[in-house]
């Protein structure tokens, strides 16, 4: 259900670093500038191996050029494929992380590097590490709606699987109304997951407050309210949560429809 975020590498270049024609895309006046320009041209043509070589040369020529390191890290990250366990694939992630970390050692508040570190850990399913980086990103930029969104996705990812397993063990079908029928099972899951789920809902509320058209956040508000519903102690509270979930489904549909009409 989560949106693919492997494309963050391309977005990083498009939004955080220039890809348009022109010189000195990296550090103006730096000896690394020609190599950076060559690397950008290779990246735009999807020749990522060549781009890495050019950006590595740029870093060797001027290790203090932050843009060169960001380009290099992003070129590595673009080649990383989430879910693939090969040593080469892991090396792409490690190399990207090494360069982003080098940027953060010089610029601890570099938002693009922070977001990329969070993305790498999320793609590797290292959710605890990803959450740490997304929280750090929010401290730097409280207006970053994506950070709030992915913290909520992490909360849902942690809660949904044990909840589904509990339903199955209790003989509840997916469309059977809740809450969980067994008091002991419900209280155990409630103690573990209710606070993170509520934090996820709060984070999504913040994301929608930052962007009233954020339909992905609305979709996860629906999902998290349904998780919370199964943890409630009464059928009345369950139904109230499901009603909230249904409301967010409708709002997401209306938001997407309105956007499509504007595009047309």
N, C-alpha and C positions, 0 to 999 in steps of 0.2 A: 504493500500500500504506500510505502514511502516513495517520494519522488527521487529519481536518480540524481545524485549530486556529483558524480564523476565529472560532469561538465563544468564544475566549479573551476577547474584548471583553465578552461577556455574563457570563462567569464572573468577570471582574475586578470587575464591579459587584456580582455576587451574593456573592463571597467577600471582596473587599477593601474594598468600599464598601457602606453600607447602602442597601437598596431598600425596606425596610419602611415602613409608615405612621409618621408622626411628623414633628416639626419639627427644624430645625437638623441636617440630614443632613450639611451641609458643615462650616463652622466655627462652633460655637455663639457667639452674640453678635455675629457678623460681619454687616456690612450686606449681604453676599452671600447670607445664608441663605435669604431668600424666593425669590430667583431660582434657587438650587440646588434647593429643594423643588419649584418649578414644572418645572424641567428633569427631575428624577427622575420626576415624574408623566408628563411627555411621553414619556420614554424607555420607561417601563413599558408605554405604549400604542403603542409602536413608531413614534412620531412623531419620528424622529431629527433631522430638520431643525429642528423647533421646539426640541427638546432642546438642540441646538447653540447656537441663539440665546440660550436662557435661561442656559446655562452660560457663554457668552461674556460676557453681562451680569454674571454673578457674578464672573468673573475681572476684569472692568473695575472692579467695585466694590471688590474686595479681591484684588489680585494675589498676596498672600502666603497666600491660602487654598489649601492644597495639595489638599484634597478637590475644590474647584471645578475646578482644572486637571485632576485625574484624571478627573473626570466628563466634562469637555469632550473630553479626549483619547480617552476610551473611546467617546463618542458619534460622534466622527469615525471611529474605527477600526471601529465596527459597520457603517458605510456603505461601507467599503472591501471590494471584491470581488477576491480573489486571481485573477490571470490576466487581468484586464481591463486593457487598455492605454489607455483613454481618458484625456484630460487631467483630467477631473473626478475620475475614480477615483484617479489619481495624487495629486491635490490632497488627497483625503481622507487618504491615507497620510502625505503630507508634513505636513499640519496636525496629525494625531495625533502624529507623531514630534516635531514642534516643541513640543507641549504636554508630552509625556512628558519631553523633554529639559529643559524649564523646571522640571519637578518635580525632576529629578535634580540640577540646579544648586543647588537649595535643600536637597534631601535625597538625597545620593549613594547612600545605601543603601536607597532606597525599592524594595522587592522587586516591587511590582506594576508600577511603571514600568519596571524592568529586564526583567521577564518580557515586558511588552508590546513593548518595543523589539526584543527577540529574536524575538518572534512576527512582528512586522511585516517584519523583514528575511528571515525564513524564508519567509513567504508571498510575498515578492517574489523568491524564489530567489537572494537574495544570501547564499549560505551561509557565506562567510568572515566577513561582518559578523555574521550570526546566531550563529556559533560564539563569536565574541568576547563577545557579550552573554550567552550562556548560561554561559560560563566565569566571567564577572563575577558572574552570579547565584549560581553555586555558591560563590564566595568569600564572598558575603554570607550565604548559607543552604546549608550542605552537606547539609541534609536535603531539598532540593528535588529530588524524584525526576524531575519533568518535565524539568528542565534536563539531567540525565544522559541521559534517554531521547532528547531531541532532538539532543544531541551525537552519539549513536549513529546516529540516523536520518540525520544529515548525513554521517557516515562511510560509511554504506551507500550513500547517494545518489551520493557521489563515486566509489565503487569499482564499483558494479554495472554502470553503462553501459559503461565501457571493457572490463570483463570479458565482458559479453554480446557486444560487438562483436568481441572477440578470438576467442571461441568460434565465432562465425559465420564469420569469415575462415578459421579453421582447419577448417571443415566439420564442426564438432561440433554435434549436435542438442541441444536443451535437456535431454533426459533421458539423454544420453551421459555415462558416468562420467568424472570428471577424474582427476588434475589436468590443466591445459592441456597439450596434447601437445607443443607446440613449446617447447623449452628457452629459446631466446632471448626469445620473447614472454613466457613465464611469468616469467622473471627480471626483465624490464623492469617488468612489472606488480607483481611482488612487491616490488621496490625502492621503487616509488612508493606502493603501497597497503597493504602488510602492517602497517606500524606504525599508520596510522590505523585500520585494521580491528581490530587488537588493542586499541587505545584505546577503540574503540566497544564491543567486547565487555566490557572492564573497566567502562565506564560503565554498561552494561546490568546487569552483575552488581551494581553498586552500587545501581541503581534497584530491582532485585528484593530486595536486602538491606533496603532502606528500606520496601518493600511486597511482602510475599511473595505477594500476589494480583495483582500487576501483569502481567496477561496480555498487554498490548500490548508490554511490554518482552520478555516471553518469545517473542513472535512475531518480534521483530527479532533476538533471540539466534539463533533458527533461521536467519534470513536471512543474518546476518553469518558464522555458522559455515560456511554453504554457500559464501559468497564466499571465506573463508579456505581452504576445502578445495581449491578450484581453483588456489590459489597454492602449495600444498604441493609438495615435491620428490619425494614418493614416493606410490605408490598406498596404502600402509599408512597414512600420515598422512592422506591424503584420506579413507579409509574411517573413520578415527577421528573426524575432524571431522564427517562426515555423521552418524555415530552420535550425536554430541553434538547436532547440529541436530535429529535425529529425537526425541531425548529432550525437547528444549524444545517441540517441536510437541505431544507427548503431554501435557506438563505444562500447556501453555496450554489445551488442550482440557479437561483435568480441572479446571483452575481455573475456567474459564467455566461448566462444567457444575455445579460446586459452588455457584457464585454464583447461577445460575438456580434451583437447588433451594432455596437460602435465601430467594430472593425469592418463590418460590411458597409 
